[in-house]
Amino acid sequence: MTRTHINYSRGDGPSSYAAREGVAQVAAPESGYFRYRLRSDGVRGGVKIWFGPPHDPVTGEELDRSWRWQAAFNGQPVEFDRVWPACTGNPISEAEYRRYCSRLQWAEQHAPESAYADPRKRRDPLSKDEPLPF
């Protein structure tokens, strides 16, 4: 039994297979909107990925720094490496991302102890802090 020869200099390697199958390339991020969970039992939310100048975390104004890849989960800044490339499997529209952001704002006011207000928490559907599904 022999192994098939792979000529890596010609582009026959595993990375070219991933590019042909539509799998996201880790080394080449893409901007857009995606559905993702920050933890396994958490709520789903929207991730926005973009390339641009960083923003001040307190005032929100644009800083005079070098551009970089950035990410936001439901409108809140999150580490880019925390979500990329795991989120790329579920692209969503900008309107759906905005709905996730508005749901977070609603939950911060009306259900502050729920996982919808803090996506890093585990979602417990039997908790009295969880909002009703309707």
Order of alpha helices (4+ residues) and beta strands (2+ residues): alpha-beta-beta-beta-beta-alpha-alpha
